[in-house]
Amino acid sequence: MNGEPTRDSNLQERTSQHGEARTSLRDKTGEGHRIRVFRGFDALPQFRHPVATIGSFDGVHLGHRALLDCLTAEARARGGESIVLTFDPHPRITLGRSEGLHLLTSLDEKIGLLERIGVDNVVVIPFDKAFSTLSGREFVERYLLGRLGIEVLVAGYDHRFGHDRIACDEIEKLGLPVIRVDERQVGGAHVSSTTIRRLVEAGDYAEAERLLGHTLRYGIPAGSSGQEVEPASGESARKRPLKDNDKF
């Protein structure tokens, strides 16, 4: 239901007067950073000088980190809040293109990783057929500007918006400044969720972890969402074959 915070048994929640959840990982970092999680665009609070980015962020890999570091730095510089808008389910599932798709992280694991990075808020967009038909202009005007009051958008160098896939230049014409983040490479390798999924499927966990920037446990990031998971190590872990019911 829109407006309800996401829930997970590994997350501690405190509900505020706005109806959102303050969630905190049960981890040993001691940082005390708490992330607010919203589902949909109803019952949102008034954010303070919000800076946002949008995407699936599956795996929260090093390419994502370039965007997210820019996002949090810009929000701090403005004395504002950082917001990540992400999708549930993954857009490929709604659009009927999910054959062979093995996600690197569940929604709760993704939120846990975003919290550790220092993101202030996550808005989970229920990606249904109706939402998938929105034009880029409708999305920006109705949601980014209208519902969230975004002051700056952080986007990848090639990111496009809406079913008509409008570019960042068109977004700026609508009155929303855009900070573009260049492609991130690690050792000359392009970093993307697709690339990492292929490495995992091929059993190359070491290279997948190098591009992720964190440890995999059979395709699941160790320690995310407060789970105490031993890191993958040894030949048995590296060469373990994938099974149909494996969780990615």
N, C-alpha and C positions, 0 to 999 in steps of 0.2 A: 504494500500500500504506500502511495506517495506520502512523503512527509515523515515516515517512520524511520528511525535510525536502524542501521544494520546491527544484527546481534550475533554474538559468538560466545561460546562457553569459555574461551580463552581470553576474552576481553572483559575488563571491568568497566561498568557504565555508571554515569551519573547524569540524570536527566535534569535539564535546566528549565527555566520558565519559557524558553522558546520551543521546547519539545524535542530538542536534538539530544544526542548522546555525546557525553565526553568519554572517550575511551582511552584506556591506558594499558600498554603491554605489561604483562607480568614477567618482566625480564630482569636481568641483573645489571643493566647498564647504569642504573642510578641517575640517569639524566632527568627523569621526571617529566619529559615532554609528553603532552597529551594531545591527541588529535580528535577533532569533532567529525562525525560521520553522519551524512544526511542521505536519505534515499528520495530521489525526485526533487522537484522544485517547490513543493508546497511547504509552508511553515518554516521558511528559511529566516534566519535573523538578519539584521542589517550588518553586513560585514564592514570592517574598518579598512578603508583604502585597499580594496581587494585586488590582488594580482593572481591571474589564473593561467592554467594550461590544461589541455584536454587530450585524451588519448586512451588507448586500452592499457598501456603500461604493463603488459604481461611480462613477468620476470623481473621488472624494475632493474634493468641491466645498465651497463655503463653508458650507453647511448641515452637512456632515459635520465641518468644522473646528470648529464650535461644540461638538460632542460630543467630538471628539478633544482639543481644548484643555482641556476640563473633565476628560477622562480623565487626561491626562498631569499636569495640575496636582494632581489628587486623589492620584495615585500618588506624586508627589514629596512632598506634604504628609504622607503616611503612611510615607515612607521605603520605599516598595514599588515594584512593577513594573506597568506598564501592559500590558494585553493586548487586542488586537482579534481577535474571532472573526468570520470571514467565510466565505463559501461558494464551493465549486467543484464542479460548475458552478453558474451562477446558478439560484436556485430555480425561476424561470419555465421554464427549459429542462427540468428534471426533471419539473415538473408539467404539461408539454405546453402551456404558454401563451407560447411564445417567438416566435410569428409576429410579424414586424416589429420584433423586439428587436435593436437595434444597441448593443452595450456601448461605453461611453466609454473603458474601460481593460481591458487584459488583466490576468490575475492578477499577473504579474510587475511590470507597470507600477503596479498598485495598491500592491503591497508597497513598491516604490521610493518612491512618494509618502508612504506611511505612515512609512517610515524617515526621510525628510527632515523630517517633522513632529516626530519624536522619540519615536514609539511604540517600546516595548521588545520586545514579542513579538507575533507573529501566529499564530493557530491556524486553519488552513484546514480547514473541515469539509467532508468529501465529502458533498455533498447528494444522497443517493439516495432511492429510494422509501421505504425503511425509516425513514430519518431523518425524512422528511416527515410520518410518521404519529405522531411523538412528541407527547404533550401538553405544554403549557407546564410543568406540574408535573414531569413526567418529565425534561424537559430541564434544569430548574433543579436538581432533586435529584440526578440521575444524573451530569450533566456539570459544570454551573457550580459546585455545591457539592462533589459527590463526586470528580470528576477534577481540577478546577482549584483548588478551595479558595478561590473568589472571596470577598473580604470586602466589596466594594461593586460594584454594577452601575451604569453610566452609561447612560441610555436617553433617547430622544427623548420629547417630551411625549405622543405618541400611539402609541408603540411597543407592540406586542402579541407574545406569545410562544406558540409551538406551534401545532399544527393547530387547537386550540380557541381560540386567540387570547386568552389571558388577559392582563389588564392589569397594570400595575406594582403596583397595590394588592395583587393576589393574590400577586405575587412576594414582596412584603415580608412577607406572612403566612407564607411558607415560611422566613423567617429570613434573607433576603438584603436588606440595605438598598439602596435605589435612589435615585440622584440623577437628577432629571428635568431635561432641557435644553429650553428653549422653542424654538419655531419660529424659524428664521433667515430674515430677508428682506433683500434688497439693493435699495435704491431702490424699496421697495414691492412688489417681485416675490418670490413664493414660490420658494425654492431647493429643487429636487429633481432627481434624476437624470432622471426622466421629462421634466420641463420642459426640461432642457438637451439631451436627445436630440432633442426636437421642434425646438429652435432650430437644432441642427446639421443636421437633416434639411431644414430650411427654408433653410439656407445662411446663417443669421445667426450667424456665428462670433464677431463682436464681442460680442454679448450673451451667447452661450454662455460665452465666456472671462470675462466680467464676473461671472457667477454661479459659475463654476468657481473663480476666483481664481488661475488659472494659464493658461499659453498652450496653445492647441491647434495641432496640426499635422495638418490634415486629419482632425480628430477624435481625434488621439492626443496626449496631453500631451507637450510638448517636454521632453526631458531626463530623462524618467522611466526608471527601471531603468538609469541610467548612459548612456543613449543621447545622443550629441551630435547634436541635431536643431535645425535653424534654426527660429525662430518663424515662424508664418504671418504674412505681410504682403503688402500690395498687393491690387489688385482681383482678380487672377487666382486668388489663394489664397482670397479671401473668397467668390467666386462659383463656385468649382469645384463642378460637380454631383456628387451622390453616385452611386456605382456599387454593384452588388450585392455585389461582393467587397471593398468597403471595410471596414476594420477599425475598429470603434468599441467 
